[in-house]
Amino acid sequence: MPTNFDGLRRLTPDDAPAVLEAFVAGGPEMLRQGDVTTLAQAVAYCERLVGQLAFVAELPGLPVAALVAITVDEANRNGWLFYWAHPDARGRGVTKRAARTVADWALSPVGGNLHRLELGHRANNPASRGVALAAGFVQEGVEREKFLVDGARIDVLTYGRLRSDPVS
Ligand SMILES: CC(C)(COP(=O)(O)OP(=O)(O)OC[C@H]1O[C@@H](n2cnc3c(N)ncnc32)[C@H](O)[C@@H]1OP(=O)(O)O)[C@@H](O)C(=O)NCCC(=O)NCCS
């Protein structure tokens, strides 16, 4: 398991203050990423992810510009990939590149050696779709009216990427 690769590094417990900053700055958009409103919660969040495959992209002044992580389903050699970016880092392709790098590594026999990656996002989150497609995922389904957000039912789009998928 690499510590650093292709401009990414592993998340560490020391990232908790920067993670808290990203959640606070991100406001309601970050709510579904976790409950992180205090340093103690940020520490717990980092400790939970440190045991998984969690990688960070840095930018000058932003020690955690974007996070891409995979929760591994060992029994099936699958993984659930998720990501977020600090608001000041968004729209610069940082998450796209990080997600692609992590997905490529996770499916490689000499990397994470997983067979299948999955992810999902709310249908009204086009930036997340941009990241998913850039990371080589294909849409596999729609979970209709899955979430209740501010009184409205929101579809969730689901994606997969197999080790054998041709990816340009
Ligand atoms: C979703 C999120 C991770 C995107 O991060 P980002 O760093 O801005 O993403 P990138 O700049 O790397 O790429 C986003 C892609 O989506 C595209 N995109 C952004 N907003 C878009 C919009 N409104 N409509 C269509 N495409 C859009 C971008 O153009 C880019 O694709 P392109 O370069 O091919 O054009 C970020 O907005 C975020 O953290 N949101 C809150 C948490 C979240 O929603 N996480 C995902 C949950 S599944």
The ligand as an ORCA input file, in Angstrom:
! r2SCAN-3c Opt
* xyz 0 1
  C     -18.245     17.051     -6.300
  C     -16.883     17.648     -5.990
  C     -16.021     16.604     -5.309
  C     -16.214     18.080     -7.315
  O     -14.905     18.512     -6.989
  P     -14.066     19.457     -7.989
  O     -12.669     19.502     -7.472
  O     -14.754     20.738     -8.199
  O     -14.126     18.615     -9.323
  P     -13.166     18.771    -10.575
  O     -12.858     20.225    -10.789
  O     -12.013     17.851    -10.424
  O     -14.077     18.195    -11.752
  C     -15.468     18.420    -11.791
  C     -15.982     18.089    -13.160
  O     -17.393     18.294    -13.183
  C     -17.685     19.355    -14.063
  N     -18.720     20.189    -13.494
  C     -18.622     20.982    -12.419
  N     -19.782     21.612    -12.211
  C     -20.605     21.217    -13.197
  C     -21.933     21.540    -13.557
  N     -22.652     22.391    -12.829
  N     -22.478     20.942    -14.633
  C     -21.765     20.075    -15.364
  N     -20.487     19.728    -15.083
  C     -19.925     20.314    -14.020
  C     -16.403     20.122    -14.234
  O     -16.423     20.881    -15.422
  C     -15.410     18.985    -14.237
  O     -15.425     18.220    -15.414
  P     -14.656     18.670    -16.749
  O     -13.299     19.124    -16.322
  O     -14.640     17.416    -17.580
  O     -15.443     19.740    -17.354
  C     -17.019     18.914     -5.089
  O     -17.937     19.794     -5.678
  C     -17.466     18.585     -3.668
  O     -16.640     18.279     -2.808
  N     -18.777     18.669     -3.399
  C     -19.302     18.385     -2.052
  C     -19.161     16.914     -1.684
  C     -19.699     16.012     -2.768
  O     -20.705     16.300     -3.386
  N     -18.983     14.897     -2.983
  C     -19.400     13.893     -3.948
  C     -20.458     13.060     -3.329
  S     -20.720     11.629     -4.284
*
